Amino acid sequence: MGLLVDGVWQDKWYDTSKSGGKFEREQAGFRHWVTPDGSPGPQSSKSFPAVSGRYHLYVSMACPWAHRTLIFRVLKGLEAHISVSVVHPDMLENGWEFRPDNAAHSDNINGKRYLHEVYTTDTADYTGRVTVPLLWDKEQGVIVSNESAEIIRMFNSAFDDLEGVDSGLDFYPEQLRADIDAVNDRVYNTVNNGVYKAGFATAQDAYEKAYGELFESLDWLDQRLSQSRYLISSELTEADWRLFTTLIRFDAVYYSHFKCNRQRLADFPHLSGYLRELYQVPGVAGTVDIGQIKRHYYVSQRTVNPTQIVPVGPALDFDAPHHREQIGQGQLSV
């Protein structure tokens, strides 16, 4: 995981020497918004109207943050309106890369070899990490956003007036936003980012703190899901999908590779069934590629796995019955 400094690519891993061995994630550098009429969104003065065919999404099938956007694109019916390029799962000395001889991993919009070249197409002297997802405006030739939490909210509502989009499906309804935000905050800090805090820690105390917070939250989530079918209410919300992309990777990657090994996700009675139910929502399974997920983490993160050997297991069956229909349907307080 390298970065750009004044537009020049540098192959540098995260520096934990200044943070006591703790992994600290950088904030996203592009925070513009697509809106129905093109009116500027928060923190931006630029106009990005919701027009069919105008936007392109750069993702990795391995990345949980990019995975969120793929799920929203499918569930909202945006495939015909927003095109996609998928980087190769190997993220090595040049960061996320494309393989021009492989149609599955090519940049068919800007024709670039490396994702960092897409960043410098927008800002020649850009400084910061080069991450996915990345939402690109084909018309202006600029980056809209590389903040996944905001891209999924754009996908949730900004394109609702376009043909074929499911405008009746709202994963961030007004009346539930306070509860969704509260759950998101805890899940992001201790679960979504918590596995990285454990896996990328370079000090024992930093690792153990992240590990403890992670499993405290997983216990809380499992208990919560013993009373409610979903995290907030009887309907799926943004909070569920943000959690899902970490859970789907847990037993295959985080349990062993990131040393999050108190127990497997399969050993949680309610979280495991909940994971299977979300996986079985029509369209979602097609966004999951365990092969690319495992290859990315075990091959790319050489500071964690210097041999780059990809484990054969574990055996995973996300199609098994989930039996979640019998769980309570009421709304829970946070």
MOLINNOR-V103849 format. One record per residue. SS is DSSP state (2 for helix, 1 for strand, 0 for the rest). PHI is phi in radians with two decimals (none if undefined). Layout:
[[SS:PHI] [SS:PHI]]
//
This chain:
[[0:none] [0:-1.64] [1:-2.72] [1:-1.69] [1:-2.23] [0:0.91] [0:1.45] [1:-1.86] [1:-1.26] [1:-2.32] [0:-1.52] [0:-2.24] [0:-1.32] [0:-1.06] [0:-1.65] [0:-1.69] [0:-1.18] [0:-1.62] [0:-2.11] [0:1.19] [0:1.50] [0:-1.54] [0:-1.47] [0:-2.18] [0:-1.40] [0:-1.39] [0:-1.29] [0:-1.11] [0:-1.66] [0:-2.15] [1:-2.32] [0:-1.44] [0:-2.31] [0:-1.46] [1:-2.25] [0:-0.95] [0:-1.90] [0:1.49] [0:-1.16] [0:-1.01] [0:-1.56] [0:-1.01] [0:1.13] [0:-2.53] [0:-1.94] [0:-1.57] [0:-1.83] [0:-2.38] [1:-1.30] [0:-1.37] [0:-2.07] [0:-1.08] [0:1.43] [0:-1.45] [1:-1.96] [1:-2.28] [1:-1.94] [1:-1.69] [1:-2.44] [0:-2.09] [0:-1.20] [0:-1.49] [0:-1.45] [2:-1.16] [2:-1.24] [2:-1.19] [2:-1.03] [2:-0.94] [2:-1.21] [2:-1.11] [2:-1.10] [2:-1.13] [2:-1.06] [2:-1.27] [2:-1.17] [0:-1.45] [0:1.40] [0:-1.76] [0:-1.02] [0:-1.32] [0:-1.88] [1:-2.23] [1:-1.43] [1:-2.42] [1:-2.13] [1:-1.97] [0:-1.27] [0:-1.23] [0:-1.15] [0:-1.36] [0:-2.03] [1:-1.94] [0:-1.19] [0:-1.87] [1:1.30] [0:-1.06] [1:-2.38] [0:-1.84] [0:-2.10] [0:-0.96] [0:-1.54] [0:-2.22] [2:-1.05] [2:-1.26] [2:-2.34] [0:-2.05] [0:-1.64] [0:-1.56] [0:-1.92] [0:-1.85] [0:1.16] [0:-1.56] [0:-1.57] [1:-2.24] [2:-1.12] [2:-1.08] [2:-1.26] [2:-1.20] [2:-1.05] [2:-1.36] [2:-1.13] [2:-1.34] [0:-2.30] [0:-1.06] [0:-1.92] [0:-1.07] [0:-2.15] [1:2.63] [1:-1.20] [0:-1.84] [0:-2.17] [0:-2.01] [0:-1.33] [1:-2.39] [1:-1.75] [1:-1.95] [1:-1.69] [0:-1.14] [0:-1.21] [0:-1.57] [0:1.19] [1:-2.42] [1:-1.45] [1:-1.47] [1:-2.78] [0:-2.21] [0:-1.86] [2:-1.07] [2:-1.07] [2:-1.52] [2:-1.09] [2:-1.18] [2:-1.28] [2:-1.10] [2:-1.10] [2:-1.14] [2:-2.47] [0:-1.13] [0:-1.76] [0:-1.09] [0:-1.48] [0:-1.43] [0:-1.10] [0:1.51] [0:-1.40] [0:-1.43] [0:-1.24] [0:-1.46] [0:-1.69] [0:-2.16] [0:-1.55] [0:-2.41] [0:-1.17] [2:-0.89] [2:-1.24] [2:-1.95] [2:-1.10] [2:-1.09] [2:-1.22] [2:-1.05] [2:-1.09] [2:-1.15] [2:-1.16] [2:-0.97] [2:-1.08] [2:-1.18] [2:-1.11] [2:-1.06] [2:-1.23] [2:-1.94] [2:-2.04] [2:-0.92] [0:-1.57] [2:-1.09] [2:-1.13] [2:-1.24] [2:-1.06] [2:-1.28] [2:-1.20] [0:-1.75] [0:-1.13] [0:-2.10] [0:-2.39] [2:-1.05] [2:-1.18] [2:-1.16] [2:-1.09] [2:-1.15] [2:-1.12] [2:-1.11] [2:-1.05] [2:-1.10] [2:-1.15] [2:-1.05] [2:-1.33] [2:-1.09] [2:-1.26] [2:-1.11] [2:-1.09] [2:-1.10] [2:-1.15] [2:-1.10] [2:-1.12] [2:-1.06] [0:-1.36] [0:-1.37] [0:-1.92] [0:-2.41] [0:-1.10] [0:-2.17] [0:-1.19] [0:-1.97] [0:-2.63] [0:-1.40] [0:-2.08] [0:-1.14] [0:-2.24] [2:-0.91] [2:-1.05] [2:-1.15] [2:-1.25] [2:-1.16] [2:-1.28] [2:-0.93] [2:-1.19] [2:-1.44] [2:-1.04] [2:-1.14] [2:-1.67] [2:-1.13] [2:-1.24] [2:-1.35] [2:-2.28] [2:-1.17] [0:-0.99] [0:-1.74] [0:-1.11] [0:-1.73] [0:1.07] [0:-1.69] [0:-2.02] [0:-1.09] [0:-2.85] [0:-1.32] [2:-1.12] [2:-1.06] [2:-1.53] [0:-1.55] [2:-1.10] [2:-1.73] [2:-1.07] [2:-1.19] [2:-1.18] [2:-1.05] [2:-1.03] [2:-1.13] [2:-1.09] [2:-1.15] [2:-1.06] [0:-1.49] [0:-1.09] [0:-0.89] [0:1.72] [0:-1.30] [2:-0.97] [2:-1.19] [2:-1.64] [0:-1.85] [0:-2.32] [2:-1.10] [2:-1.07] [2:-1.20] [2:-1.05] [2:-1.12] [2:-1.09] [2:-1.04] [2:-1.12] [2:-1.34] [2:-1.60] [2:-1.39] [0:-1.61] [0:-1.28] [0:-1.23] [0:-1.62] [0:-2.30] [0:-1.11] [0:-1.32] [0:1.06] [0:-1.35] [0:-1.67] [0:-1.13] [0:-1.27] [0:-1.58] [0:-1.53] [0:-1.33] [0:-2.21] [0:-2.27] [0:-1.43] [0:-1.63] [0:-1.12] [0:-0.96] [0:-1.86] [0:0.99] [2:-1.46] [2:-1.07] [2:-1.51] [0:-1.39] [0:-0.93] [0:-1.92] [0:-1.37] [0:-1.50] [0:-1.76] [0:-1.41] [0:-1.61]]
//
